[in-house]
Amino acid sequence: MSTSPKPVHLAVYDTLADWETGHATAQLARAGYGIRTVGAGTAEVTSVGGLHIRPDTALDDVRPEDASLLILPGADFWDAGDDLAPFARKAREFLDAGVPVAAICGATLGLAREGLLDDRDHTSAVSFYLLPSGYAGGARYVDTDAVTDGNLVTAGPTEPVAFAREILALLGVYDDEVVDAWYRLFHDSDTEAYGVLAKAGVA
């Protein structure tokens, strides 16, 4: 008897970057993953694009053992101070428990401040964006679209499709051929990739 996968937890906070996680959450939802939004509390937040989101649950109530993945999108507040630091601490809790975390754009700065990029390959917007964090992981920076190291995915703000690709691969949502075809279709507009997805029942 098949069982549904554990839900994916998507962090939401004021000024979150709408465009960065949509490919990932849409494809995960289509593949049977529940998507649960997580706020600092349960008060409504507003994205940078003006979307109003009422979190499903509060950060303190989220346990790694109940989740498949924690996604941290970028937001202006990652650059503004430590208001979002509790989300980076939650990421540490997930990684320590062996549960994947995916961070994009400004969230990578939060992880750098938390020391989570010191010993892991990672990427971000540009390498010098992370330097003000004072982190010790500069030598592990990889200048590419998205990086997976163990259970951690990182990406820059211009790479939501590559970010989703790494998440789909890490969670084993599809086999390598289908993940590659999905990326080629949505990133490169490669129409030949559509046939691979249709055959796999993904398109």
C-alpha positions as CSV (number, residue, x, y, z in Angstrom):
1,M,0.0,0.0,0.0
2,S,1.5,3.4,-1.0
3,T,1.7,6.2,1.5
4,S,1.8,9.9,0.9
5,P,5.2,11.6,1.4
6,K,5.6,13.8,4.4
7,P,4.8,17.5,3.7
8,V,7.1,20.1,2.4
9,H,7.4,23.2,4.6
10,L,7.7,26.5,2.8
11,A,8.8,29.4,5.0
12,V,6.9,32.6,4.5
13,Y,7.6,36.1,5.8
14,D,7.1,39.7,4.7
15,T,9.0,40.6,1.5
16,L,9.5,37.0,0.5
17,A,10.4,36.7,-3.2
18,D,7.4,35.2,-5.0
19,W,9.1,33.9,-8.1
20,E,11.8,31.9,-6.4
21,T,9.9,28.8,-5.1
22,G,6.9,28.5,-7.4
23,H,8.4,25.9,-9.8
24,A,9.5,23.7,-6.9
25,T,6.3,23.8,-4.9
26,A,4.0,23.4,-7.9
27,Q,5.9,20.3,-9.1
28,L,6.1,18.8,-5.6
29,A,2.4,19.4,-5.1
30,R,1.6,17.7,-8.4
31,A,3.8,14.8,-7.3
32,G,1.7,14.3,-4.2
33,Y,3.6,16.3,-1.6
34,G,1.5,18.5,0.7
35,I,2.8,22.1,0.9
36,R,2.6,23.7,4.4
37,T,3.4,27.4,4.8
38,V,5.4,28.3,7.9
39,G,5.6,31.7,9.4
40,A,7.2,33.1,12.5
41,G,3.7,33.0,13.9
42,T,0.3,32.6,12.1
43,A,-0.2,36.3,11.3
44,E,-0.6,37.1,7.6
45,V,2.5,38.1,5.7
46,T,2.9,40.0,2.4
47,S,5.3,38.9,-0.3
48,V,7.4,41.4,-2.3
49,G,4.8,41.0,-5.1
50,G,1.9,42.0,-2.8
51,L,0.5,38.5,-2.2
52,H,-1.1,38.0,1.2
53,I,-0.3,34.7,2.8
54,R,-1.7,33.4,6.2
55,P,0.8,30.7,7.4
56,D,-0.6,27.2,8.0
57,T,1.6,26.8,11.1
58,A,4.2,28.6,13.2
59,L,7.9,27.9,13.1
60,D,8.1,26.7,16.7
61,D,5.6,24.0,15.9
62,V,7.5,22.5,13.0
63,R,9.5,19.3,13.6
64,P,12.0,17.9,11.1
65,E,10.6,14.4,11.7
66,D,7.3,15.5,10.3
67,A,8.7,16.9,7.1
68,S,10.3,16.0,3.8
69,L,11.9,19.3,3.2
70,L,12.2,22.9,4.4
71,I,12.3,25.6,1.7
72,L,13.6,29.0,2.6
73,P,12.9,31.7,-0.1
74,G,14.7,35.0,-0.4
75,A,13.3,38.2,1.2
76,D,14.5,41.7,1.7
77,F,14.6,41.1,5.5
78,W,17.4,38.6,5.1
79,D,19.6,41.6,4.2
80,A,18.1,44.0,6.8
81,G,19.1,42.2,10.0
82,D,18.4,39.2,12.2
83,D,14.6,39.2,12.1
84,L,14.7,35.9,10.0
85,A,17.5,34.3,12.0
86,P,15.0,31.8,13.6
87,F,14.4,30.3,10.2
88,A,18.1,29.7,9.7
89,R,18.2,28.1,13.2
90,K,15.3,25.9,12.1
91,A,17.3,24.9,9.0
92,R,20.2,23.8,11.3
93,E,17.7,21.7,13.2
94,F,16.5,20.1,10.0
95,L,20.0,19.4,8.7
96,D,21.1,18.0,12.1
97,A,18.2,15.6,11.9
98,G,19.1,14.5,8.3
99,V,16.1,16.3,6.7
100,P,16.8,18.3,3.6
101,V,16.8,22.1,3.4
102,A,16.6,24.2,0.2
103,A,17.6,27.9,0.4
104,I,17.6,30.5,-2.4
105,C,18.8,34.1,-2.8
106,G,18.8,36.0,0.5
107,A,18.2,32.8,2.6
108,T,21.7,31.7,1.7
109,L,23.0,34.7,3.6
110,G,21.0,33.6,6.6
111,L,22.5,30.2,6.4
112,A,26.0,31.7,6.0
113,R,25.4,33.7,9.2
114,E,24.3,30.5,11.0
115,G,27.5,28.8,9.9
116,L,25.7,26.2,7.8
117,L,27.8,27.0,4.7
118,D,31.2,26.8,6.3
119,D,31.7,23.2,5.5
120,R,29.3,22.6,2.5
121,D,29.6,23.4,-1.2
122,H,27.1,26.1,-2.0
123,T,26.1,29.0,-4.3
124,S,24.2,32.2,-4.0
125,A,23.6,35.4,-6.0
126,V,27.4,36.1,-6.2
127,S,30.2,35.0,-4.0
128,F,30.8,38.5,-2.4
129,Y,27.1,38.7,-1.4
130,L,27.9,36.2,1.4
131,L,31.1,37.8,2.7
132,P,29.5,40.3,5.1
133,S,28.2,37.3,7.1
134,G,31.8,36.7,8.2
135,Y,31.4,33.0,7.4
136,A,34.3,30.6,6.9
137,G,33.0,28.9,3.7
138,G,34.2,31.2,1.0
139,A,36.4,28.4,-0.5
140,R,33.3,26.2,-0.8
141,Y,31.5,28.7,-3.0
142,V,30.6,27.3,-6.5
143,D,29.8,29.7,-9.3
144,T,26.9,27.8,-10.8
145,D,23.1,27.9,-11.0
146,A,22.3,25.6,-8.1
147,V,24.3,23.3,-5.8
148,T,23.4,20.3,-3.7
149,D,25.7,19.2,-1.0
150,G,24.3,16.3,1.1
151,N,20.9,17.4,2.2
152,L,21.3,21.1,1.4
153,V,20.3,22.8,-1.8
154,T,21.3,26.4,-2.5
155,A,20.7,28.7,-5.5
156,G,20.7,32.3,-6.5
157,P,17.7,34.5,-7.2
158,T,17.8,34.1,-11.0
159,E,17.6,30.3,-10.9
160,P,14.2,29.2,-9.7
161,V,14.1,26.4,-12.3
162,A,17.5,25.0,-11.4
163,F,16.6,25.3,-7.7
164,A,13.5,23.2,-8.4
165,R,15.6,20.7,-10.4
166,E,17.9,20.1,-7.5
167,I,15.0,19.7,-5.1
168,L,13.3,17.2,-7.4
169,A,16.5,15.2,-7.8
170,L,17.3,15.3,-4.0
171,L,13.9,14.0,-3.0
172,G,13.9,11.4,-5.8
173,V,10.6,12.7,-7.1
174,Y,11.4,11.6,-10.6
175,D,14.3,9.6,-12.2
176,D,17.3,11.5,-13.6
177,E,16.0,11.4,-17.2
178,V,12.7,13.0,-16.2
179,V,14.3,15.6,-14.0
180,D,16.7,16.5,-16.9
181,A,13.8,16.7,-19.3
182,W,11.7,18.9,-16.9
183,Y,14.6,21.3,-16.6
184,R,15.2,21.5,-20.3
185,L,11.6,22.2,-21.0
186,F,11.1,24.9,-18.3
187,H,14.6,26.5,-18.5
188,D,15.6,26.1,-22.1
189,S,12.1,25.8,-23.8
190,D,13.3,22.5,-25.3
191,T,10.2,21.2,-26.9
192,E,11.7,17.7,-27.4
193,A,11.8,17.4,-23.6
194,Y,8.0,17.5,-23.6
195,G,7.9,14.0,-25.1
196,V,9.9,12.6,-22.3
197,L,7.7,14.1,-19.7
198,A,4.5,13.0,-21.5
199,K,5.8,9.5,-21.7
200,A,6.5,9.6,-18.0
201,G,3.1,11.0,-17.2
202,V,4.5,14.2,-15.8
203,A,3.5,16.7,-18.5
